Amino acid sequence: MITIMMGYFVAFSFSMLALSWALEGGMLYPKDSPSRELKELNGLWSFRADFSDRRDQGFQQQWYSRPLRESGPIIDMPVPASFNDITQDAKLRDFIGWVWYEKEVWIPQPWVSASAGKRVVLRVGSAHYYSIVWVNGAKVTQHEGGHLPFEADITKLIQSSPMALCRITIAVNNTLTLHTLPPGSIQHKADNSRYPPGYFVQNTNFDFFNYAGIHRPVVLYMTPSAYIDDITLTTTFADNVGSVNYKVSVKGSSDFTVSLNLYDARSKLVATALGLEGHLLVPSPNLWWPYLMHDTPGYLYSFEVVMKAKNGSNQYQDIYTLPVGIRTVEVTKTQFLINGKPFYFQGVNKHEDADIRGKGLDWPLIVKDFNLLKWLGANSFRTSHYPYAEEIMDMCDRYGIVVIDECPGVGIKNPESFGEKSLAHHLIVMEEQVRRDKNRPSVVMWSVANEPASQLPAAGYYFKTVIAHTKSFDPTRPVTFVSNSNYSSDKGAPYVDVICVNSYFSWYHDSGHLEVIELQLNTQFDNWYRLYQKPIIQSEYGADTIPGFHTDPPLMFTEEYQKAVLQNYHAIFDKKMKQNLIGELIWNFADFMTAQSITRVVGNKKGIFTRQRQPKSAAFVLRDRYWKLANKTGMLPPLPKTHYL
Ligand code: GCB
């Protein structure tokens, strides 16, 4: 492995060292404000994959030290997007190793002058999976892991250069190891009678295509050099008074004042306070309610922080505004309560996945998906199997779509992936995820993994530690992981707040036998509840379906079979939701790309929508159910479906 990915591993061990400390500083989403400016670097970047045998030519020849076009051929690569499906080159589609991105940008002159008291930050929304960033040939940061943002303060660097032209180089490596999240491994095929010299493949234990590249926006942003670094908000309410509990951190000055203003959705000032920590009280608050639970779901206040600082004779002002929803979350033995009322997750699992752009952020797709969720009557989703883009999470906050926020802990199967090294990284990933999403009202629970080998002895300590660590950063939200282990041997389940179970009766087990679903599902719920007395979510169920395939009686892969699987599951859900079942999440919202295999026909076809977001018959079954449920569970006064569309 080392022979191929040498450059990667050098960087990897360094990062583990650097990251073994708790994270420093906040990760506020970059936004314009009267004191801040933003420059988006999305669009076309120069690109080259390093196809050299050891994938280390870029480092040997220091491709970052001069314009990429000078060290070899380049192609255009859109950002954000996965690089895999952009060209006709099969080698690039399945490429493993370092790829190089570069963009030259002008920094606005007022940001550059050393006397201006500005701070300039380069931020990458996410890149898969290991990234090193240079500006004008100087390394400014590195980051391990996809799906989460990272940034570098480049103020000094750009102020010391004579030109405001800035060459940004980002090398990204998609190699997975047994210690990354998700884990993976490189397999060398040494048999020269069957494979060419140096042949290797990357093996993973997850069922989605391992898209790579710069998946989310890259931005440069400017703040004053004394600035609001982080904000942590939690909310409670009692006796018709809401409380927004805040903690603000400021950097760049020790001589400052902070004032807080809370505005309602009509921009009316409802509360003010001073200082870094405290409470803002809101009489008769408009609570943040999930979609279909209230007629103004997703109500958001605006929490404005105004910081004024002095550094000698210099004065600075920084202003940052964060949306805040006032709501509470609580778990009992049988219920999930939002604002004290039982909440039933009638939702979906998704993927960030689409034709051509792969996992790249795509606004038309995002808005289309939210329209489909509303059409469906879905009130929630799980970010299977990694944190989704902040832009998507913003929509959840605004639309009242409840989120189980899952980390990239998918496919943790090998015993080595339960060791100290993996655990240390997993803790950091949870810190990064909580730091990014802690203020979101839509996020009601963290999921620290999907279908790990949680029956292994090491899984007990591993999940106890990851869950406790997550709670130490966020004591306000329940934590879970999603299991497909046998209830009696799952070593992690004792530590979760909610049992999340995946099962595929009549699909992966007893294939074609719809008649076993009800009995097996009933047994599944009874077993888990008897042992743990915790509420349960059916976090996956479903069947692959080729749109346009029809049979009667239903046969596997037809639209009729998918509908029948759903209906058989629903019959038991209807019984169990009166007891301790608190949710059902279909697998999957839409078809998505996977690795090639004999069980996947150009991807996973368990979507109720196609990859192009057209409904299969099952979408209408689910839509009828979700709208009926919304009325029946008392979440809504009887309403026509069109009410919220
Ligand atoms: C699962 C996994 C999911 C797969 C799905 C399937 O249990 O959690 O990632 O895509 O099953 O369709 O096999």
Boltz pocket constraint, residues with backbone or C-beta under 6 A from the ligand:
constraints:
  - pocket:
      binder: B
      contacts: [[A, 206], [A, 207], [A, 208], [A, 385], [A, 450], [A, 451], [A, 484], [A, 502], [A, 540], [A, 587], [A, 604], [A, 606]]
      max_distance: 6.0
